[in-house]
Amino acid sequence: MSSEEELENQAFKVQDRRRFHPDGSPVEGSEPAEKANPPQATAEKADSPPPSPTSAAEERPRDIPADFASLVLSLAAGAQSSLGISPHPLTGKPEKNLPQAKYSIDLLGMLQEKTRGNLGPEEAKLLEALLFDLRMRYVEANAS
C-alpha cells in the first residue's frame, strides 16, 4: 500500500469539547478544564514545588506608575540603547543603530509638539532636557 492510500484509510475522530451551546446554555456532561485533567497530570502538579515568593515577584511587572514621565523615560531609554550609550537589553553589549535612535528621538520630539501647553512644568522640563541631551548625543554619534 502506498503512503497516500494509508492516509486515505486512516480515520480520525473530531470531538466537540465546547462547554456551552451557542445560546449560552451549558452542555450536559461537560467539565471545566481543571476537572477534566487526568489524575496523572494533577499528581505531577502536586510533586512540583510551589513557586517561591521571589520568583513570583520577578514575574510580575514592577510597580511603576503609568504616567507621562514613565512614557518619556521609556522612549529615551530606547534611544540611549540605540545610540550605544546603554547596553542592548538582549545582548548586554552597547550597539549602535542610528536610524532607530533618530526615530526614537523624532518620536519624543513629536510628543513634545503635540503636548505643548498641556504638560506640567516638571514634565515639560524633563522632556526638554531629555531631547536636548539625546539630540546632542545623536549628532556626536553621527559625526564619528
N, C-alpha and C positions, 0 to 999 in steps of 0.2 A: 504494500500500500504506500502511496506517495504521501508526502507531508501535507499536501493540500487536501487529500482525501481524509487524512487523520483529523485535520482541523474541522472539516465538514461534519465528521461523525461525532466529534466531541460536543457534548451538551453542557450548558451552564445554566444555573438557576439564579433568577433575579428575585430577591426578597425585599419587599417594601418594609422599611424599618421606621417609617414616619409614625410619630406617636399621636398625631392629630389629623382629623379629616379636614378637607378644605373649608368646611363651615366652622371649624374651631373645636368641634366636639372630640373628646379623647377616643382613641382606638382601643377597643377592648383587648386586654391581654398584653398591652404594651407596658414596658417598664422603663423607668428612667435609665439612662446610660450607666449610672453608677451601680444600680442593682443588677444590670444585665451582664456585668463583668463576671467572668468565670472565677471560681474560688481560688484558682492558682494565681490569677493576677492580683487579687486582693491580698493573698499571702505574701507575694513579692513586695507589695507596698508595706506590709507590716514589718518585713525584715529590714527594710531600708531605714536608716536613722533619720529622725526628724531634722528638718533644716535648722541650722544654728542661727541664733539671732543676728549674728554679724553678717551671715550670707544673705539673709532676707533683707537686711538693711542696705546691703550693697546692691541688691537687685532693684530696689525702689529708687526713683529719681530723688535727688537731694531736694530738700525743701527750699527751693529758690523761688522768690516771688515772681509772678508773671507781670512785670512792669516794663515801662519803656526803657529804663536803664539796662535791664537784663537783655532785652532785644538788641539794643545798640552794642552792648559789650560782647554779645554772642557774634554779631556780624563783624565786629572789629577783631575778635579773636581769629575768625576765619581769614580775614585779610592779613593779619600778622603771620599766620601759618603759611599763607601763600607767598608772603614776602620773604620767608625763610627766617623770620625773627624768632618765632617759637617753633618747637618741633612739630612735625606732622603727627596727628593723633594716632594713626595706624602704625607708622614705621618708627616713630620716636626720633627721627632724624630731621634736621631742618631741610626743607625742599622748597625751591623757588618755582612758582607758577605765576608769572607776572600777568598774563591775561586774566586769570582768576582773581588775582589781587586787585587789578583795575576794576573788575566787575563788582567786587565787594565794596570797594571804595566809592564807586559810582552809585551803588545801591544806597549806601549811607548818605551820600550827597543828595540823592533824590528824596530820601526820607527827611532830610533836613529842610529841603524846599517845601515839601508837602505839609510839613508840620509847623512851618514858620508861623509864629504868633499864637500857637496853641500849646506850647510847652511851658513848663515852669522854668524859672531861672536856672535851677541846678541842672535840669535835663538839657536845656539849650547849651549851657556851658560845657557839659560832658560831651555832647555831640560835636560841638565846635572844636574842642580840644582834641578829640579822637581823630576827627577828619584832618585837622591841620597836621598832626603827627603822622598819620598814615600817608597823606599826600607827600610830605617831605621824604619819608622813607621810600615811597614808591619812586620818586624822582631819583633818589640816591641809588636805588637798586637798578633802575633802568639805565643809569649812566654807566654803571660798571659792567 
